[in-house]
Amino acid sequence: MTVELLLRRESVVQYQVRLAALLDEQKYDDFVAEFTEDGAYRLIGRENHDRGLPTCIIDDTRDRLIYRSQLI
Amino acid sequence: MVIGELCGRDERGNVLSVDHQLYADPKVYEAELEKIFHAGWVLVGLEVEIPNPGDYTTTWVADLPVIVCRDEGGKLRVLENVCAHRGAMVIRGSGNRKVFTCIYHQWSYTLQGELKALPMEEGYHAERFSKSDYRLRAFPRVETFCGLIFAASDPRVPPVADYLGTAGDEVKEVLKGGALELLGMQRYTVGANWKLFVENTIDTYHAPLLHRAIQTNRGGYNFVPGMGRSHKFPNGHNMLKWALTGRAKEFDPRTDLPLTRCLSRTEGWNRSINLFPNTLVLNFEDVLSVRRLVPKGPDKVEMHAYVLAHKGEPEAVKANRAWVMASQLGIAGVASLDDKIAMELVQQGAAGRLKKTILLRGDIDADVGDLTEEQTLRGFWEHWAGVMEK
C-alpha cells in the first residue's frame, strides 16, 4: 500500500471518529450538518442484508435525521 | 406460594392489580416455563420462513432450543434441537437439508427426528442399544393458523383454531389467510420480563404520554378517551383496535410521524392483537408485523419481529412497510426505542416489591372499552392467573 493510500484511509477513519464523537457528545445538529441534501444514514442487520431483504434498523434521509434530532 | 394469588382479584375474578415480583421472581418464571411455555400453544415461527420441503430454521421455546422444519412431504415438524446421544444442540441457523447431523459425533436425524445413522454403530452391543430408541423429541402438536406456526408440548390441547376463537377471526382480518412475504427480521433483547413486552404492546394509555414522537405529531395518534376499542377475549387473548388515520399524500419527512406515511390503504382498522402467551400481531397503518417473544429468564426477553407484506403487493408498498416498521416500531423506531427503556425501568423497579401495580382504568366489568381503558391487560392477567393456579 502506498503512503498516499494510507494517508487517505487515515483521514477517512479520523472523519468517522469525528462523526461518532458528535453523537457521543449529543451534538445532533452538528451531526446532521455533515450530511448533504441527498445524504442517507442506513444501518442494516446482516441477516437481512445477506438475504437481500429490505428491512433496516435505521433507514433515514437527511430530512429524517432532522426529524429525529427534534425529538430528543 | 400460590402464584395466582399474587394477582389482586375482585369477587368476580377481575384482576385489578399484580404483585411486582411476578415480573422478577425466578420461582414464578420457572413455574411459567412448566405451565405455559412447555404445556400449551406457543408461536414458534411463520410458514414464510420455511416454504419448501427440507427448509428449516432454529429457534427457542423459552429455554429450549428447537428446530422448526418442513419435511419431504411438506408437513411441518417441531423438534427439540438436542442430540439424543450426548445432548448437544444439533444444528444452528437456517437453510435446507435432508438430514440434521450433530457436529460432535456425527449422529444424523431425519426431518421427522428419527435417528438415521451414526458412525461406528457396530461398537454398540445389540443387547444394550437399539437405534430406534433414540431420536430428536418431537412436539406432539403442531398446527398453523394464517401462516403462524404453533407448537404445544401437551398433546391434549384443543385445536389451535378453537384455542384462538374470536381473536383468531381478528387475526384473519389482518393476515388475510397467511399469503405473506417476509421483508426482513428485527431481533433484539430487552432487559425486562416477557409479560412487560406483552403489556407494552396492548397498552395505549402510555402511547401519547411516553412517546415524544406521538405527542408532537400533528393529527392522529393522540389517543384520547372515546377513541377505538380495547378487547378482552377468551383464553387470555386480547386486542386494541382503532380506525386508520394514515395521510400519505401530505407526508412531510421533517415533521411527520413515520406511521402517517401509509400507501397500502385509505380506510379500515388498525389492530394490536396479543395471542396468549407469546404472539403479537400488529397492523398499524402500513405496519404489518408479527412479534414473537422468547423469554430468556425472569428479567430478559428476546423479540423476534417479522416484517411482512401481503403477497403480490406493489414494490412501493412493500418498501414503505419495511421503512415504517423500522422507523416507528423497530428497535431504533421512534416508539419502540422508548418502549424498551420503559419496560426496563419497570423491571429495575421490581426490586422495590410493589405489592399492587394497578390495572384499574376503565370499566372493570366490561370485556370492551375504549383504547385508554385496560380490558386488554386485565384479560391477559386473568387467564395467566388461571393457568398458573392449575
Chai-1 contact restraints between the chains, C-beta under 6 A:
chainA,res_idxA,chainB,res_idxB,connection_type,confidence,min_distance_angstrom,max_distance_angstrom,comment,restraint_id
A,E47,B,M185,contact,1.0,0.0,6.0,A-B,restraint_1
A,N48,B,G184,contact,1.0,0.0,6.0,A-B,restraint_2
A,L53,B,L183,contact,1.0,0.0,6.0,A-B,restraint_3
A,L53,B,G184,contact,1.0,0.0,6.0,A-B,restraint_4
A,P54,B,L183,contact,1.0,0.0,6.0,A-B,restraint_5
A,P54,B,A322,contact,1.0,0.0,6.0,A-B,restraint_6
A,T55,B,L183,contact,1.0,0.0,6.0,A-B,restraint_7
A,T55,B,G184,contact,1.0,0.0,6.0,A-B,restraint_8
A,T55,B,V307,contact,1.0,0.0,6.0,A-B,restraint_9
A,T55,B,A322,contact,1.0,0.0,6.0,A-B,restraint_10
A,C56,B,A326,contact,1.0,0.0,6.0,A-B,restraint_11
A,I57,B,A332,contact,1.0,0.0,6.0,A-B,restraint_12
A,I58,B,A332,contact,1.0,0.0,6.0,A-B,restraint_13
A,D59,B,W323,contact,1.0,0.0,6.0,A-B,restraint_14
A,D59,B,A326,contact,1.0,0.0,6.0,A-B,restraint_15
A,D63,B,P253,contact,1.0,0.0,6.0,A-B,restraint_16
A,D63,B,R254,contact,1.0,0.0,6.0,A-B,restraint_17
A,R64,B,P253,contact,1.0,0.0,6.0,A-B,restraint_18
A,I66,B,R254,contact,1.0,0.0,6.0,A-B,restraint_19
A,Y67,B,R254,contact,1.0,0.0,6.0,A-B,restraint_20
A,L71,B,R212,contact,1.0,0.0,6.0,A-B,restraint_21
A,L71,B,A213,contact,1.0,0.0,6.0,A-B,restraint_22
